[in-house]
Amino acid sequence: MTTPLTLLAVVTAQSDQHSATVTHWTDRIGWVVGLALFVGLVYWLMRQGWQWRRTLQGGLPELPQAPQDAGAPLLEAEGRYHGSTTAGQWLDRIVAHGLGVRSKARLTLTEQGLDVDRTGAPGIFVPVDALRGARLDRAIAGKVLPEGGLLVVTWEHGGTLVDTGFRFDHAADHSTWVRRINDLSGEAAAAADPLAEGGLPAPRVQQHATAPHDQKGAQ
């Protein structure tokens, strides 16, 4: 037999269950909104930092254009462009003129220089007389890879020495590119200044960035 007290207890239990469900969904919605606001704040701060860097680097001139006829390719490779920094400063990212955009890239080395055709970003052409050497490294623009996992090309632009990092689809090709770029940049330096002081060949300028060796693993 159902009494008024029993009915009241049943109604109260159902009401409590409904309130708990509503409260549960309210908490979830609050967490989602809070997370979205946090992500938006982080994104806004990143954009502000990017704009600040672009303003500071406003004096960097426009990148040179690749010639119509660059000649026969000496080397070709495909991979990823991981960024550019001030030479020797692996965290000092350069963002002016699209240099801060990571992208897929196709590299072509000729007697006239290095042509970098990038997907979804402006191309980069480094004239041979602007090349200052190449090396194997592990870090560029905040990106860390296994030892020797990056080909880093040093070049001069507007009076600034720049390090630019690439990771080829076939990383074993990096060493071949290092040798050929160093040979090519040395030939260009000798042609520009065949005799240095004392009658000796002019030395090739090359910057060496030191990546922090306390970071472990690839990012």
C-alpha positions, 0 to 999 in steps of 0.5 A, a space after each residue: 500500500 502506497 502512503 503519502 510519505 512513500 510518494 513524497 520520498 519517491 518524488 524527492 529522490 527523483 528531484 535530487 537525481 535530476 538536480 545532480 544531473 543538471 549540476 554535472 552538466 553545468 560543471 562540464 560546460 564551465 570546464 569547457 568554457 574555461 579551457 577555451 578561454 585559456 587556449 584563446 589567451 595562449 594563442 593571443 600571447 603567441 600572436 603578440 610575440 610573433 608580431 613583436 619579433 616581426 616589428 623588431 626585424 623590420 629592418 631586414 630587407 626583402 629576400 632576393 628573387 631566384 633568377 629565371 635561369 639558375 643553371 643545371 642543378 648540382 643537388 636536389 632534395 625534398 624535406 622540411 624547412 624548420 626555421 631560421 635564426 640569427 647565426 649562432 643563436 638557435 632560439 632567436 627565431 627570424 619571422 620577417 618575410 615568412 621565414 618563421 613559417 615551417 613548411 615542406 620544402 624542395 631544395 635545389 643547389 646550383 652554381 648560382 645559389 640555393 633555391 628553396 621552394 616551400 609549400 604554403 610559404 614564400 620561397 627562399 633564394 640564397 645567392 652563392 656569394 651570400 652562402 657562408 657554409 653548412 653543417 650538421 646540427 640538432 636544433 634550430 628555432 626551438 626544434 630539437 632532433 637527434 644529433 646530426 638530424 638537421 642540415 643548417 645553412 649559414 648565409 648573409 642577408 642585409 648584413 645579418 648572418 642567418 642560420 636556416 635549418 632543414 630536415 630531408 626526407 632522406 637524412 643520409 643526404 645531409 652530409 653530401 649537402 654540407 660538403 657541396 655547400 662548403 665547397 661552393 661557398 669557399 669558391 665564391 669567397 675566393 672569387 670575390 677576394 682571391 688573396 687575403 693578407 699575406 697572399 693566402 686564400 681568403 678564409 671562409 666565414 662559418 658560424 657554429 651554433 651550439 645547441 643545448 645538449 641537456 635536452 633529450 629526445 626529439 620534440 
